[in-house]
Amino acid sequence: MKKHFELTTETKINFLGLTVFRIKATVKTKYAEEGEIGGWVSSLDNLSGNAWVYGDAEVSGDALVSGNALVYGNALVYGDALVSGDAWVSGNAKVSGNAWVSGNAKVYGDAEVSGNAKVYGNAKVYGNAKVYGNAKVYGDAEVYGNAKVYGNAWVYGDALVYGNAKVYGDALVSGDAWVYGNAKVYGNAWVYGNAKVYGNAWVSGDAWVYGNAWVSGNAKVYGNAKVYGDADIKSNNDWCLFTGFGSENRTTTAYKIKESLTVKVSCGCFFGDLLEFETQVKLTHKESKYAREYLSIIDLIKIKFNL
């Protein structure tokens, strides 16, 4: 198939030691008029469809920019990277390795997408953010500032990850959740809904933080904790966890909530305040061993929170 551009005689050696050529449009396309000078490529194989590169941007190695994708500014696309669909890569951004940027995704500023990472949908990665490993950022999610998303982590929906935040391991951040500041979400943790994790907080293990919950300050939420509702955890003094009690060896999590002295408890399908939990325990377990376990937990919660 005839290409929509040709290589010019203007060449240079790029930062990888590869020879790259300026290109020139041979027909009018979505982004260029016939005869318009574009950016740099290693070969005719680097662009297909209506894709275009212009300015001082480079597409080199075995990288491919296809569809209606656009690479411009000082952006670099190299290695075996793929930029496709209507995606844009611009500014000083870099897309490398086996990374994919597709759909309507945008990578710009000084952002980097590398490894086997995938950025797609309407997602944006910008600022000094880095997405790498096997990480995925998609939907309408945004990763920016100095944030890092890596490992097998997924950030999706309308989620925001920014500042110096890190999301890694097999962690998920989704919905309208925000992770920012110096916060970390990792392991198998899941932060979703309208939850916010910020400051120096960590959420890890198999913990879930969701609903309108906030985890901030130096708090560390971990294990099988389930924190939701209007939770407001600013330090490790604001929550506690009990694992392996009751007839189903459940996890019981207790925590403070916003603008209240009330402590909420989540345990299996139960969610309510401490008095409601005590009532439910007595109703369900009568005078059994399990009732004694849960009532002992309730006493410890009262001691911890000075109730």
C-alpha positions in Angstrom: 0.0 0.0 0.0 1.3 3.4 -0.9 2.4 5.5 2.0 1.1 9.0 2.8 4.7 10.3 3.4 8.2 9.8 2.2 11.7 10.0 3.8 13.7 13.1 3.0 17.4 13.3 2.7 17.7 15.2 6.1 19.0 12.7 8.6 20.5 12.6 12.1 21.6 10.1 14.7 19.2 9.9 17.6 19.8 9.2 21.3 19.7 5.4 20.6 22.4 5.7 17.9 19.8 5.1 15.2 19.6 7.0 11.9 16.3 8.9 11.7 14.9 10.7 8.7 12.7 13.8 8.4 9.5 13.0 6.6 7.3 14.8 4.1 3.7 14.3 3.3 3.0 13.1 -0.2 -0.7 13.6 0.0 -3.1 15.6 2.1 -4.1 13.9 5.3 -5.9 14.7 8.5 -2.8 16.3 10.0 -0.7 17.5 7.1 -1.0 19.2 3.7 0.8 17.6 0.7 4.5 18.6 0.8 4.4 19.5 4.5 7.5 18.5 6.5 7.0 16.3 9.5 9.1 14.9 12.3 11.5 12.0 12.3 11.2 8.2 11.7 13.6 5.3 11.3 11.8 3.9 8.3 8.6 3.9 6.3 7.4 1.1 8.6 7.1 3.4 11.6 3.8 5.1 10.4 0.6 3.7 8.9 -2.9 4.8 8.3 -3.3 8.6 8.7 -0.9 8.7 11.6 1.6 11.6 11.6 4.7 12.8 13.5 5.8 16.4 13.4 8.0 19.0 15.1 11.1 17.4 16.6 9.2 14.2 17.6 10.7 10.9 16.7 9.3 7.4 16.0 12.2 4.9 15.8 13.2 1.3 16.1 10.3 -1.1 15.6 7.8 1.3 17.1 4.5 1.9 15.1 2.2 4.9 15.1 -1.0 4.0 13.3 -4.7 4.9 12.7 -5.2 8.6 13.4 -2.6 8.8 16.1 -0.4 11.9 16.4 3.1 12.3 17.8 4.5 15.8 18.1 6.6 18.3 20.0 9.7 16.6 21.3 8.0 13.3 22.0 9.8 10.0 21.5 8.2 6.7 20.6 10.7 3.8 20.3 11.4 0.2 20.9 8.4 -1.9 20.0 5.9 0.6 21.3 2.5 1.1 19.6 0.5 4.3 19.4 -2.8 3.8 17.7 -6.4 4.9 17.3 -6.8 8.6 17.9 -4.1 8.7 20.6 -1.7 11.7 21.0 1.8 11.7 22.4 3.3 15.1 22.8 5.6 17.5 24.7 8.7 15.7 26.0 6.7 12.4 26.6 8.3 9.0 25.9 6.5 5.8 25.0 8.9 2.8 24.8 9.4 -0.9 25.2 6.3 -2.8 24.4 3.9 -0.2 25.7 0.6 0.7 24.0 -1.1 4.0 23.9 -4.4 3.7 22.1 -8.0 4.9 21.8 -8.3 8.6 22.6 -5.5 8.4 25.2 -3.1 11.3 25.6 0.5 11.1 27.0 2.2 14.5 27.3 4.4 16.8 29.3 7.4 14.8 30.5 5.4 11.6 31.1 6.8 8.2 30.3 4.9 5.0 29.4 7.1 1.9 29.1 7.5 -1.8 29.6 4.3 -3.6 28.8 2.1 -0.8 30.1 -1.2 0.1 28.4 -2.8 3.5 28.3 -6.1 3.6 26.5 -9.7 4.8 26.3 -9.8 8.5 27.2 -7.0 8.2 29.8 -4.4 10.9 30.3 -0.8 10.5 31.6 1.1 13.8 31.9 3.4 15.9 34.0 6.3 13.8 35.1 4.1 10.7 35.7 5.4 7.2 34.8 3.4 4.2 33.9 5.4 1.0 33.4 5.6 -2.7 34.0 2.3 -4.4 33.1 0.3 -1.5 34.5 -2.9 -0.3 32.8 -4.5 3.2 32.8 -7.8 3.4 31.0 -11.3 4.8 30.9 -11.2 8.5 31.8 -8.5 8.0 34.4 -5.6 10.5 34.8 -2.2 10.0 36.2 -0.1 13.1 36.6 2.4 15.1 38.6 5.2 12.8 39.8 2.9 9.8 40.2 3.9 6.3 39.3 1.7 3.4 38.3 3.6 0.1 37.8 3.7 -3.6 38.4 0.3 -5.1 37.5 -1.7 -2.2 38.9 -4.8 -0.8 37.1 -6.1 2.7 37.3 -9.4 3.2 35.5 -12.9 4.8 35.5 -12.6 8.5 36.5 -9.8 7.8 39.0 -7.0 10.3 39.6 -3.5 9.5 40.8 -1.2 12.4 41.2 1.4 14.2 43.3 4.0 11.8 44.4 1.5 8.9 44.7 2.4 5.3 43.8 0.0 2.6 42.8 1.7 -0.8 42.2 1.7 -4.5 42.7 -1.8 -5.9 41.8 -3.6 -2.8 43.2 -6.7 -1.3 41.6 -7.8 2.3 41.8 -11.1 3.0 40.1 -14.4 4.8 40.1 -14.0 8.4 41.2 -11.2 7.6 43.7 -8.3 9.9 44.2 -4.8 8.8 45.3 -2.4 11.7 45.8 0.2 13.4 47.9 2.8 10.7 49.0 0.2 8.0 49.3 0.8 4.4 48.3 -1.7 1.8 47.2 -0.2 -1.7 46.6 -0.5 -5.4 47.1 -4.0 -6.5 46.2 -5.6 -3.4 47.6 -8.6 -1.8 45.9 -9.5 1.9 46.2 -12.8 2.8 44.5 -16.0 4.8 44.7 -15.4 8.3 45.9 -12.6 7.2 48.2 -9.5 9.4 48.8 -6.1 8.2 49.9 -3.6 11.0 50.5 -0.9 12.5 52.7 1.6 9.7 53.6 -1.1 7.1 53.9 -0.7 3.5 52.7 -3.3 1.0 51.6 -2.0 -2.5 51.1 -2.6 -6.2 51.4 -6.1 -7.2 50.5 -7.6 -4.0 51.9 -10.6 -2.3 50.3 -11.2 1.4 50.7 -14.4 2.7 49.1 -17.6 4.7 49.3 -16.7 8.2 50.6 -13.9 6.9 52.8 -10.8 9.0 53.4 -7.4 7.5 54.5 -4.8 10.2 55.1 -2.0 11.4 57.3 0.4 8.5 58.3 -2.4 5.9 58.4 -1.7 2.4 57.1 -4.7 0.3 56.2 -3.8 -3.3 55.4 -4.7 -7.0 55.7 -8.3 -7.8 54.8 -9.6 -4.5 56.1 -12.8 -3.1 54.6 -13.1 0.6 55.1 -16.1 2.5 53.6 -19.0 4.7 54.2 -17.8 8.1 55.6 -14.6 6.7 57.2 -12.0 9.2 58.2 -8.7 7.5 59.1 -5.9 10.0 59.7 -3.6 7.8 61.7 -3.3 4.2 62.9 -5.2 5.3 66.1 -8.3 5.8 64.0 -8.9 2.2 63.0 -8.3 -1.4 64.1 -8.7 -4.9 62.6 -9.6 -8.3 63.9 -9.2 -11.4 61.7 -10.3 -15.0 62.2 -13.2 -14.6 64.5 -16.8 -15.7 64.4 -18.4 -18.8 62.7 -17.0 -17.8 59.3 -13.6 -16.6 60.6 -14.5 -13.2 59.3 -12.5 -9.9 59.4 -13.9 -7.2 61.6 -12.8 -3.6 60.9 -13.6 -0.6 63.1 -12.9 3.0 62.3 -13.7 6.6 62.9 -16.0 8.5 60.6 -16.1 12.1 59.5 -17.3 14.9 61.8 -18.5 12.5 64.4 -17.4 10.6 67.5 -19.1 7.6 66.2 -17.2 4.4 65.3 -18.4 2.3 62.5 -17.9 -1.4 62.2 -17.8 -3.6 59.1 -17.9 -7.4 59.4 -19.1 -9.6 56.6 -22.3 -8.1 55.3 -22.8 -6.0 58.5 -22.1 -2.3 58.5 -23.2 0.0 61.4 -22.2 1.6 64.6 -20.9 -0.3 67.7 -24.3 -0.5 69.4 -25.9 -1.9 66.3 -23.1 -4.4 66.0 -23.5 -5.5 69.6 -27.3 -5.9 69.1 -26.7 -8.0 65.9 -24.1 -10.2 67.5 -26.5 -11.1 70.4 -29.4 -11.7 68.0 -27.4 -13.9 65.7 -25.1 -15.8 68.0 -27.1 -15.9 71.3 -24.8 -17.1 74.1 -22.4 -19.1 71.8 -18.7 -19.1 71.7 -18.9 -16.8 68.6 -21.0 -14.3 70.6 -18.2 -14.3 73.3 -15.6 -13.7 70.6 -17.4 -10.7 69.1 -18.4 -9.2 72.4 -14.7 -9.4 73.4 -13.8 -7.6 70.2 -16.5 -4.9 71.0 -14.9 -4.4 74.4 -11.5 -3.9 72.8 -12.9 -1.4 70.3 -14.4 0.5 73.2 -11.0 0.6 74.9 -9.2 1.7 71.8 -11.5 4.5 71.0 -12.2 5.5 74.6 -15.9 4.8 74.3 
